[in-house]
Amino acid sequence: MQVLIVLVICSLIVALGFLAAFFWSVKDNQYEDTYTPSIRILFDDNEIANQDTEAEETK
């Protein structure tokens, strides 16, 4: 029976940790822009390629 009390307390602590992490991420505006990260990966390679060619041209 004592094991159940310990497990309930541990589960409450873990749940409070996840809840705190969720509120921290919402407060940090991590869920504000859901569109840009999905398309940002499409443009990163072009910018790096352009920077590399510009760097080679300046040498």
Predicted model as a PDB file, atoms N, CA, C, CB and O in Angstrom, pLDDT in the B-factor column:
MODEL        1                                                                  
ATOM      1  N   MET A   1       0.822  -1.201   0.000  1.00 89.00           N  
ATOM      2  CA  MET A   1       0.000   0.000   0.000  1.00 89.00           C  
ATOM      3  C   MET A   1       0.863   1.262   0.000  1.00 89.00           C  
ATOM      4  CB  MET A   1      -0.934   0.000   1.208  1.00 89.00           C  
ATOM      5  O   MET A   1       0.521   2.269  -0.620  1.00 89.00           O  
ATOM      6  N   GLN A   2       1.984   1.181   0.707  1.00 93.00           N  
ATOM      7  CA  GLN A   2       2.869   2.347   0.769  1.00 93.00           C  
ATOM      8  C   GLN A   2       3.509   2.631  -0.598  1.00 93.00           C  
ATOM      9  CB  GLN A   2       3.965   2.128   1.831  1.00 93.00           C  
ATOM     10  O   GLN A   2       3.843   3.770  -0.923  1.00 93.00           O  
ATOM     11  N   VAL A   3       3.669   1.565  -1.380  1.00 96.00           N  
ATOM     12  CA  VAL A   3       4.243   1.741  -2.711  1.00 96.00           C  
ATOM     13  C   VAL A   3       3.306   2.569  -3.581  1.00 96.00           C  
ATOM     14  CB  VAL A   3       4.522   0.375  -3.370  1.00 96.00           C  
ATOM     15  O   VAL A   3       3.764   3.388  -4.378  1.00 96.00           O  
ATOM     16  N   LEU A   4       2.006   2.366  -3.438  1.00 97.00           N  
ATOM     17  CA  LEU A   4       1.044   3.136  -4.217  1.00 97.00           C  
ATOM     18  C   LEU A   4       1.128   4.620  -3.885  1.00 97.00           C  
ATOM     19  CB  LEU A   4      -0.371   2.624  -3.969  1.00 97.00           C  
ATOM     20  O   LEU A   4       1.033   5.463  -4.776  1.00 97.00           O  
ATOM     21  N   ILE A   5       1.301   4.933  -2.642  1.00 97.00           N  
ATOM     22  CA  ILE A   5       1.412   6.348  -2.247  1.00 97.00           C  
ATOM     23  C   ILE A   5       2.667   6.965  -2.860  1.00 97.00           C  
ATOM     24  CB  ILE A   5       1.444   6.489  -0.696  1.00 97.00           C  
ATOM     25  O   ILE A   5       2.634   8.095  -3.349  1.00 97.00           O  
ATOM     26  N   VAL A   6       3.761   6.230  -2.832  1.00 97.00           N  
ATOM     27  CA  VAL A   6       5.013   6.733  -3.423  1.00 97.00           C  
ATOM     28  C   VAL A   6       4.842   6.909  -4.932  1.00 97.00           C  
ATOM     29  CB  VAL A   6       6.199   5.765  -3.121  1.00 97.00           C  
ATOM     30  O   VAL A   6       5.293   7.909  -5.490  1.00 97.00           O  
ATOM     31  N   LEU A   7       4.195   5.949  -5.597  1.00 98.00           N  
ATOM     32  CA  LEU A   7       4.000   6.050  -7.041  1.00 98.00           C  
ATOM     33  C   LEU A   7       3.067   7.202  -7.418  1.00 98.00           C  
ATOM     34  CB  LEU A   7       3.446   4.742  -7.582  1.00 98.00           C  
ATOM     35  O   LEU A   7       3.287   7.873  -8.427  1.00 98.00           O  
ATOM     36  N   VAL A   8       2.042   7.430  -6.624  1.00 98.00           N  
ATOM     37  CA  VAL A   8       1.141   8.549  -6.897  1.00 98.00           C  
ATOM     38  C   VAL A   8       1.874   9.871  -6.738  1.00 98.00           C  
ATOM     39  CB  VAL A   8      -0.080   8.503  -5.966  1.00 98.00           C  
ATOM     40  O   VAL A   8       1.698  10.781  -7.548  1.00 98.00           O  
ATOM     41  N   ILE A   9       2.685   9.980  -5.713  1.00 98.00           N  
ATOM     42  CA  ILE A   9       3.460  11.213  -5.499  1.00 98.00           C  
ATOM     43  C   ILE A   9       4.452  11.415  -6.644  1.00 98.00           C  
ATOM     44  CB  ILE A   9       4.213  11.162  -4.136  1.00 98.00           C  
ATOM     45  O   ILE A   9       4.605  12.533  -7.138  1.00 98.00           O  
ATOM     46  N   CYS A  10       5.122  10.354  -7.069  1.00 98.00           N  
ATOM     47  CA  CYS A  10       6.070  10.465  -8.189  1.00 98.00           C  
ATOM     48  C   CYS A  10       5.353  10.855  -9.480  1.00 98.00           C  
ATOM     49  CB  CYS A  10       6.825   9.136  -8.390  1.00 98.00           C  
ATOM     50  O   CYS A  10       5.853  11.677 -10.247  1.00 98.00           O  
ATOM     51  N   SER A  11       4.197  10.273  -9.715  1.00 98.00           N  
ATOM     52  CA  SER A  11       3.476  10.611 -10.937  1.00 98.00           C  
ATOM     53  C   SER A  11       2.974  12.049 -10.907  1.00 98.00           C  
ATOM     54  CB  SER A  11       2.306   9.654 -11.142  1.00 98.00           C  
ATOM     55  O   SER A  11       2.954  12.716 -11.941  1.00 98.00           O  
ATOM     56  N   LEU A  12       2.572  12.532  -9.748  1.00 98.00           N  
ATOM     57  CA  LEU A  12       2.163  13.936  -9.641  1.00 98.00           C  
ATOM     58  C   LEU A  12       3.332  14.876  -9.895  1.00 98.00           C  
ATOM     59  CB  LEU A  12       1.567  14.213  -8.263  1.00 98.00           C  
ATOM     60  O   LEU A  12       3.168  15.917 -10.532  1.00 98.00           O  
ATOM     61  N   ILE A  13       4.500  14.517  -9.403  1.00 98.00           N  
ATOM     62  CA  ILE A  13       5.686  15.353  -9.632  1.00 98.00           C  
ATOM     63  C   ILE A  13       6.036  15.393 -11.119  1.00 98.00           C  
ATOM     64  CB  ILE A  13       6.890  14.825  -8.816  1.00 98.00           C  
ATOM     65  O   ILE A  13       6.351  16.456 -11.655  1.00 98.00           O  
ATOM     66  N   VAL A  14       5.983  14.245 -11.782  1.00 98.00           N  
ATOM     67  CA  VAL A  14       6.278  14.193 -13.218  1.00 98.00           C  
ATOM     68  C   VAL A  14       5.237  14.987 -14.002  1.00 98.00           C  
ATOM     69  CB  VAL A  14       6.322  12.729 -13.715  1.00 98.00           C  
ATOM     70  O   VAL A  14       5.581  15.723 -14.926  1.00 98.00           O  
ATOM     71  N   ALA A  15       3.960  14.837 -13.631  1.00 98.00           N  
ATOM     72  CA  ALA A  15       2.897  15.570 -14.317  1.00 98.00           C  
ATOM     73  C   ALA A  15       3.058  17.073 -14.132  1.00 98.00           C  
ATOM     74  CB  ALA A  15       1.526  15.124 -13.808  1.00 98.00           C  
ATOM     75  O   ALA A  15       2.852  17.831 -15.080  1.00 98.00           O  
ATOM     76  N   LEU A  16       3.416  17.512 -12.955  1.00 98.00           N  
ATOM     77  CA  LEU A  16       3.645  18.937 -12.721  1.00 98.00           C  
ATOM     78  C   LEU A  16       4.847  19.437 -13.521  1.00 98.00           C  
ATOM     79  CB  LEU A  16       3.858  19.206 -11.224  1.00 98.00           C  
ATOM     80  O   LEU A  16       4.852  20.578 -13.983  1.00 98.00           O  
ATOM     81  N   GLY A  17       5.855  18.595 -13.684  1.00 98.00           N  
ATOM     82  CA  GLY A  17       7.009  18.968 -14.506  1.00 98.00           C  
ATOM     83  C   GLY A  17       6.618  19.179 -15.959  1.00 98.00           C  
ATOM     84  O   GLY A  17       7.038  20.150 -16.588  1.00 98.00           O  
ATOM     85  N   PHE A  18       5.815  18.270 -16.487  1.00 98.00           N  
ATOM     86  CA  PHE A  18       5.364  18.430 -17.872  1.00 98.00           C  
ATOM     87  C   PHE A  18       4.453  19.640 -18.023  1.00 98.00           C  
ATOM     88  CB  PHE A  18       4.637  17.171 -18.343  1.00 98.00           C  
ATOM     89  O   PHE A  18       4.514  20.346 -19.030  1.00 98.00           O  
ATOM     90  N   LEU A  19       3.623  19.874 -17.041  1.00 98.00           N  
ATOM     91  CA  LEU A  19       2.744  21.045 -17.096  1.00 98.00           C  
ATOM     92  C   LEU A  19       3.559  22.337 -17.057  1.00 98.00           C  
ATOM     93  CB  LEU A  19       1.736  21.018 -15.930  1.00 98.00           C  
ATOM     94  O   LEU A  19       3.258  23.285 -17.783  1.00 98.00           O  
ATOM     95  N   ALA A  20       4.575  22.376 -16.225  1.00 97.00           N  
ATOM     96  CA  ALA A  20       5.443  23.551 -16.165  1.00 97.00           C  
ATOM     97  C   ALA A  20       6.174  23.749 -17.484  1.00 97.00           C  
ATOM     98  CB  ALA A  20       6.451  23.418 -15.017  1.00 97.00           C  
ATOM     99  O   ALA A  20       6.323  24.880 -17.946  1.00 97.00           O  
ATOM    100  N   ALA A  21       6.635  22.649 -18.101  1.00 96.00           N  
ATOM    101  CA  ALA A  21       7.318  22.757 -19.392  1.00 96.00           C  
ATOM    102  C   ALA A  21       6.364  23.252 -20.475  1.00 96.00           C  
ATOM    103  CB  ALA A  21       7.918  21.401 -19.796  1.00 96.00           C  
ATOM    104  O   ALA A  21       6.758  24.029 -21.345  1.00 96.00           O  
ATOM    105  N   PHE A  22       5.121  22.806 -20.423  1.00 94.00           N  
ATOM    106  CA  PHE A  22       4.137  23.268 -21.403  1.00 94.00           C  
ATOM    107  C   PHE A  22       3.872  24.757 -21.250  1.00 94.00           C  
ATOM    108  CB  PHE A  22       2.830  22.485 -21.260  1.00 94.00           C  
ATOM    109  O   PHE A  22       3.853  25.489 -22.239  1.00 94.00           O  
ATOM    110  N   PHE A  23       3.665  25.214 -20.012  1.00 95.00           N  
ATOM    111  CA  PHE A  23       3.416  26.648 -19.810  1.00 95.00           C  
ATOM    112  C   PHE A  23       4.642  27.477 -20.186  1.00 95.00           C  
ATOM    113  CB  PHE A  23       3.024  26.924 -18.348  1.00 95.00           C  
ATOM    114  O   PHE A  23       4.503  28.579 -20.716  1.00 95.00           O  
ATOM    115  N   TRP A  24       5.834  26.961 -19.919  1.00 95.00           N  
ATOM    116  CA  TRP A  24       7.059  27.670 -20.291  1.00 95.00           C  
ATOM    117  C   TRP A  24       7.158  27.796 -21.807  1.00 95.00           C  
ATOM    118  CB  TRP A  24       8.300  26.943 -19.732  1.00 95.00           C  
ATOM    119  O   TRP A  24       7.530  28.855 -22.312  1.00 95.00           O  
ATOM    120  N   SER A  25       6.833  26.738 -22.536  1.00 92.00           N  
ATOM    121  CA  SER A  25       6.931  26.804 -23.992  1.00 92.00           C  
ATOM    122  C   SER A  25       5.867  27.729 -24.584  1.00 92.00           C  
ATOM    123  CB  SER A  25       6.800  25.406 -24.594  1.00 92.00           C  
ATOM    124  O   SER A  25       6.133  28.420 -25.567  1.00 92.00           O  
ATOM    125  N   VAL A  26       4.681  27.752 -24.006  1.00 91.00           N  
ATOM    126  CA  VAL A  26       3.642  28.665 -24.492  1.00 91.00           C  
ATOM    127  C   VAL A  26       4.039  30.104 -24.196  1.00 91.00           C  
ATOM    128  CB  VAL A  26       2.273  28.339 -23.845  1.00 91.00           C  
ATOM    129  O   VAL A  26       3.813  30.993 -25.017  1.00 91.00           O  
ATOM    130  N   LYS A  27       4.623  30.336 -23.040  1.00 91.00           N  
ATOM    131  CA  LYS A  27       5.049  31.690 -22.674  1.00 91.00           C  
ATOM    132  C   LYS A  27       6.191  32.165 -23.562  1.00 91.00           C  
ATOM    133  CB  LYS A  27       5.475  31.739 -21.201  1.00 91.00           C  
ATOM    134  O   LYS A  27       6.327  33.364 -23.808  1.00 91.00           O  
ATOM    135  N   ASP A  28       7.013  31.239 -24.044  1.00 90.00           N  
ATOM    136  CA  ASP A  28       8.137  31.572 -24.922  1.00 90.00           C  
ATOM    137  C   ASP A  28       7.721  31.713 -26.380  1.00 90.00           C  
ATOM    138  CB  ASP A  28       9.211  30.518 -24.806  1.00 90.00           C  
ATOM    139  O   ASP A  28       8.575  31.898 -27.248  1.00 90.00           O  
ATOM    140  N   ASN A  29       6.414  31.629 -26.667  1.00 84.00           N  
ATOM    141  CA  ASN A  29       5.856  31.786 -28.015  1.00 84.00           C  
ATOM    142  C   ASN A  29       6.345  30.734 -29.000  1.00 84.00           C  
ATOM    143  CB  ASN A  29       6.193  33.149 -28.545  1.00 84.00           C  
ATOM    144  O   ASN A  29       6.539  31.028 -30.180  1.00 84.00           O  
ATOM    145  N   GLN A  30       6.541  29.529 -28.532  1.00 82.00           N  
ATOM    146  CA  GLN A  30       6.983  28.463 -29.426  1.00 82.00           C  
ATOM    147  C   GLN A  30       5.864  27.935 -30.292  1.00 82.00           C  
ATOM    148  CB  GLN A  30       7.576  27.337 -28.635  1.00 82.00           C  
ATOM    149  O   GLN A  30       6.126  27.224 -31.262  1.00 82.00           O  
ATOM    150  N   TYR A  31       4.615  28.262 -29.970  1.00 82.00           N  
ATOM    151  CA  TYR A  31       3.495  27.795 -30.765  1.00 82.00           C  
ATOM    152  C   TYR A  31       2.863  28.923 -31.567  1.00 82.00           C  
ATOM    153  CB  TYR A  31       2.459  27.150 -29.875  1.00 82.00           C  
ATOM    154  O   TYR A  31       1.790  28.728 -32.139  1.00 82.00           O  
ATOM    155  N   GLU A  32       3.479  30.076 -31.630  1.00 85.00           N  
ATOM    156  CA  GLU A  32       2.904  31.217 -32.344  1.00 85.00           C  
ATOM    157  C   GLU A  32       2.963  31.025 -33.850  1.00 85.00           C  
ATOM    158  CB  GLU A  32       3.627  32.497 -31.961  1.00 85.00           C  
ATOM    159  O   GLU A  32       1.944  31.164 -34.527  1.00 85.00           O  
ATOM    160  N   ASP A  33       4.114  30.714 -34.379  1.00 81.00           N  
ATOM    161  CA  ASP A  33       4.291  30.594 -35.820  1.00 81.00           C  
ATOM    162  C   ASP A  33       4.412  29.119 -36.179  1.00 81.00           C  
ATOM    163  CB  ASP A  33       5.540  31.388 -36.302  1.00 81.00           C  
ATOM    164  O   ASP A  33       5.460  28.508 -35.973  1.00 81.00           O  
ATOM    165  N   THR A  34       3.355  28.559 -36.706  1.00 78.00           N  
ATOM    166  CA  THR A  34       3.391  27.142 -37.065  1.00 78.00           C  
ATOM    167  C   THR A  34       3.646  26.945 -38.556  1.00 78.00           C  
ATOM    168  CB  THR A  34       2.085  26.467 -36.670  1.00 78.00           C  
ATOM    169  O   THR A  34       3.868  25.814 -38.988  1.00 78.00           O  
ATOM    170  N   TYR A  35       3.621  28.002 -39.345  1.00 82.00           N  
ATOM    171  CA  TYR A  35       3.775  27.857 -40.792  1.00 82.00           C  
ATOM    172  C   TYR A  35       5.231  28.012 -41.246  1.00 82.00           C  
ATOM    173  CB  TYR A  35       2.906  28.877 -41.507  1.00 82.00           C  
ATOM    174  O   TYR A  35       5.707  27.224 -42.063  1.00 82.00           O  
ATOM    175  N   THR A  36       5.923  28.990 -40.739  1.00 80.00           N  
ATOM    176  CA  THR A  36       7.264  29.291 -41.213  1.00 80.00           C  
ATOM    177  C   THR A  36       8.267  28.153 -41.007  1.00 80.00           C  
ATOM    178  CB  THR A  36       7.762  30.515 -40.529  1.00 80.00           C  
ATOM    179  O   THR A  36       9.045  27.883 -41.922  1.00 80.00           O  
ATOM    180  N   PRO A  37       8.293  27.475 -39.862  1.00 76.00           N  
ATOM    181  CA  PRO A  37       9.264  26.388 -39.738  1.00 76.00           C  
ATOM    182  C   PRO A  37       9.078  25.272 -40.753  1.00 76.00           C  
ATOM    183  CB  PRO A  37       9.194  25.813 -38.369  1.00 76.00           C  
ATOM    184  O   PRO A  37      10.038  24.598 -41.125  1.00 76.00           O  
ATOM    185  N   SER A  38       7.850  25.078 -41.199  1.00 79.00           N  
ATOM    186  CA  SER A  38       7.632  24.001 -42.166  1.00 79.00           C  
ATOM    187  C   SER A  38       8.176  24.354 -43.541  1.00 79.00           C  
ATOM    188  CB  SER A  38       6.153  23.680 -42.267  1.00 79.00           C  
ATOM    189  O   SER A  38       8.513  23.451 -44.307  1.00 79.00           O  
ATOM    190  N   ILE A  39       8.272  25.632 -43.882  1.00 82.00           N  
ATOM    191  CA  ILE A  39       8.795  26.004 -45.199  1.00 82.00           C  
ATOM    192  C   ILE A  39      10.232  26.504 -45.119  1.00 82.00           C  
ATOM    193  CB  ILE A  39       7.915  27.070 -45.831  1.00 82.00           C  
ATOM    194  O   ILE A  39      10.899  26.635 -46.146  1.00 82.00           O  
ATOM    195  N   ARG A  40      10.720  26.788 -43.903  1.00 79.00           N  
ATOM    196  CA  ARG A  40      12.082  27.300 -43.755  1.00 79.00           C  
ATOM    197  C   ARG A  40      13.105  26.292 -44.253  1.00 79.00           C  
ATOM    198  CB  ARG A  40      12.365  27.652 -42.295  1.00 79.00           C  
ATOM    199  O   ARG A  40      14.149  26.674 -44.782  1.00 79.00           O  
ATOM    200  N   ILE A  41      12.816  25.015 -44.088  1.00 78.00           N  
ATOM    201  CA  ILE A  41      13.760  23.997 -44.521  1.00 78.00           C  
ATOM    202  C   ILE A  41      13.911  23.993 -46.033  1.00 78.00           C  
ATOM    203  CB  ILE A  41      13.319  22.627 -44.036  1.00 78.00           C  
ATOM    204  O   ILE A  41      14.931  23.536 -46.549  1.00 78.00           O  
ATOM    205  N   LEU A  42      12.925  24.488 -46.740  1.00 81.00           N  
ATOM    206  CA  LEU A  42      13.005  24.520 -48.193  1.00 81.00           C  
ATOM    207  C   LEU A  42      13.943  25.602 -48.701  1.00 81.00           C  
ATOM    208  CB  LEU A  42      11.638  24.724 -48.776  1.00 81.00           C  
ATOM    209  O   LEU A  42      14.483  25.475 -49.800  1.00 81.00           O  
ATOM    210  N   PHE A  43      14.150  26.658 -47.934  1.00 78.00           N  
ATOM    211  CA  PHE A  43      14.947  27.788 -48.399  1.00 78.00           C  
ATOM    212  C   PHE A  43      16.350  27.842 -47.814  1.00 78.00           C  
ATOM    213  CB  PHE A  43      14.242  29.052 -48.081  1.00 78.00           C  
ATOM    214  O   PHE A  43      17.166  28.639 -48.276  1.00 78.00           O  
ATOM    215  N   ASP A  44      16.655  27.032 -46.825  1.00 64.00           N  
ATOM    216  CA  ASP A  44      17.973  27.084 -46.207  1.00 64.00           C  
ATOM    217  C   ASP A  44      19.074  26.682 -47.177  1.00 64.00           C  
ATOM    218  CB  ASP A  44      18.011  26.190 -44.989  1.00 64.00           C  
ATOM    219  O   ASP A  44      20.137  27.303 -47.181  1.00 64.00           O  
ATOM    220  N   ASP A  45      18.856  25.678 -47.986  1.00 66.00           N  
ATOM    221  CA  ASP A  45      19.893  25.219 -48.897  1.00 66.00           C  
ATOM    222  C   ASP A  45      20.215  26.272 -49.943  1.00 66.00           C  
ATOM    223  CB  ASP A  45      19.469  23.929 -49.572  1.00 66.00           C  
ATOM    224  O   ASP A  45      21.380  26.427 -50.311  1.00 66.00           O  
ATOM    225  N   ASN A  46      19.225  26.997 -50.429  1.00 59.00           N  
ATOM    226  CA  ASN A  46      19.467  28.014 -51.442  1.00 59.00           C  
ATOM    227  C   ASN A  46      20.277  29.171 -50.876  1.00 59.00           C  
ATOM    228  CB  ASN A  46      18.148  28.524 -52.005  1.00 59.00           C  
ATOM    229  O   ASN A  46      21.161  29.692 -51.556  1.00 59.00           O  
ATOM    230  N   GLU A  47      19.995  29.577 -49.658  1.00 60.00           N  
ATOM    231  CA  GLU A  47      20.738  30.677 -49.059  1.00 60.00           C  
ATOM    232  C   GLU A  47      22.186  30.290 -48.809  1.00 60.00           C  
ATOM    233  CB  GLU A  47      20.082  31.114 -47.759  1.00 60.00           C  
ATOM    234  O   GLU A  47      23.090  31.098 -49.026  1.00 60.00           O  
ATOM    235  N   ILE A  48      22.415  29.073 -48.357  1.00 60.00           N  
ATOM    236  CA  ILE A  48      23.779  28.629 -48.106  1.00 60.00           C  
ATOM    237  C   ILE A  48      24.533  28.515 -49.424  1.00 60.00           C  
ATOM    238  CB  ILE A  48      23.787  27.281 -47.356  1.00 60.00           C  
ATOM    239  O   ILE A  48      25.702  28.894 -49.499  1.00 60.00           O  
ATOM    240  N   ALA A  49      23.881  27.997 -50.465  1.00 62.00           N  
ATOM    241  CA  ALA A  49      24.525  27.868 -51.763  1.00 62.00           C  
ATOM    242  C   ALA A  49      24.870  29.240 -52.320  1.00 62.00           C  
ATOM    243  CB  ALA A  49      23.624  27.106 -52.740  1.00 62.00           C  
ATOM    244  O   ALA A  49      25.948  29.425 -52.884  1.00 62.00           O  
ATOM    245  N   ASN A  50      23.966  30.204 -52.167  1.00 65.00           N  
ATOM    246  CA  ASN A  50      24.233  31.560 -52.639  1.00 65.00           C  
ATOM    247  C   ASN A  50      25.366  32.204 -51.857  1.00 65.00           C  
ATOM    248  CB  ASN A  50      22.976  32.415 -52.536  1.00 65.00           C  
ATOM    249  O   ASN A  50      26.187  32.908 -52.445  1.00 65.00           O  
ATOM    250  N   GLN A  51      25.435  31.989 -50.562  1.00 66.00           N  
ATOM    251  CA  GLN A  51      26.509  32.559 -49.755  1.00 66.00           C  
ATOM    252  C   GLN A  51      27.844  31.943 -50.136  1.00 66.00           C  
ATOM    253  CB  GLN A  51      26.235  32.350 -48.262  1.00 66.00           C  
ATOM    254  O   GLN A  51      28.857  32.642 -50.162  1.00 66.00           O  
ATOM    255  N   ASP A  52      27.867  30.641 -50.434  1.00 68.00           N  
ATOM    256  CA  ASP A  52      29.104  29.982 -50.824  1.00 68.00           C  
ATOM    257  C   ASP A  52      29.602  30.516 -52.159  1.00 68.00           C  
ATOM    258  CB  ASP A  52      28.905  28.471 -50.899  1.00 68.00           C  
ATOM    259  O   ASP A  52      30.799  30.747 -52.329  1.00 68.00           O  
ATOM    260  N   THR A  53      28.700  30.711 -53.097  1.00 69.00           N  
ATOM    261  CA  THR A  53      29.124  31.211 -54.411  1.00 69.00           C  
ATOM    262  C   THR A  53      29.575  32.656 -54.316  1.00 69.00           C  
ATOM    263  CB  THR A  53      27.987  31.083 -55.435  1.00 69.00           C  
ATOM    264  O   THR A  53      30.519  33.055 -54.997  1.00 69.00           O  
ATOM    265  N   GLU A  54      28.912  33.449 -53.477  1.00 70.00           N  
ATOM    266  CA  GLU A  54      29.326  34.833 -53.289  1.00 70.00           C  
ATOM    267  C   GLU A  54      30.696  34.894 -52.620  1.00 70.00           C  
ATOM    268  CB  GLU A  54      28.288  35.598 -52.455  1.00 70.00           C  
ATOM    269  O   GLU A  54      31.517  35.746 -52.960  1.00 70.00           O  
ATOM    270  N   ALA A  55      30.940  34.008 -51.685  1.00 69.00           N  
ATOM    271  CA  ALA A  55      32.223  33.985 -50.997  1.00 69.00           C  
ATOM    272  C   ALA A  55      33.331  33.586 -51.959  1.00 69.00           C  
ATOM    273  CB  ALA A  55      32.179  33.023 -49.803  1.00 69.00           C  
ATOM    274  O   ALA A  55      34.440  34.115 -51.883  1.00 69.00           O  
ATOM    275  N   GLU A  56      33.037  32.654 -52.866  1.00 70.00           N  
ATOM    276  CA  GLU A  56      34.041  32.236 -53.829  1.00 70.00           C  
ATOM    277  C   GLU A  56      34.308  33.329 -54.862  1.00 70.00           C  
ATOM    278  CB  GLU A  56      33.602  30.953 -54.523  1.00 70.00           C  
ATOM    279  O   GLU A  56      35.433  33.477 -55.340  1.00 70.00           O  
ATOM    280  N   GLU A  57      33.274  34.087 -55.199  1.00 69.00           N  
ATOM    281  CA  GLU A  57      33.440  35.156 -56.176  1.00 69.00           C  
ATOM    282  C   GLU A  57      34.268  36.306 -55.623  1.00 69.00           C  
ATOM    283  CB  GLU A  57      32.088  35.665 -56.625  1.00 69.00           C  
ATOM    284  O   GLU A  57      34.980  36.971 -56.375  1.00 69.00           O  
ATOM    285  N   THR A  58      34.185  36.549 -54.325  1.00 65.00           N  
ATOM    286  CA  THR A  58      34.920  37.658 -53.729  1.00 65.00           C  
ATOM    287  C   THR A  58      36.387  37.325 -53.556  1.00 65.00           C  
ATOM    288  CB  THR A  58      34.317  38.033 -52.395  1.00 65.00           C  
ATOM    289  O   THR A  58      37.207  38.225 -53.380  1.00 65.00           O  
ATOM    290  N   LYS A  59      36.738  36.026 -53.603  1.00 61.00           N  
ATOM    291  CA  LYS A  59      38.152  35.648 -53.412  1.00 61.00           C  
ATOM    292  C   LYS A  59      38.944  35.952 -54.608  1.00 61.00           C  
ATOM    293  CB  LYS A  59      38.297  34.196 -53.082  1.00 61.00           C  
ATOM    294  O   LYS A  59      40.149  35.702 -54.631  1.00 61.00           O  
TER     295      LYS A  59                                                      
ENDMDL                                                                          
END                                                                             
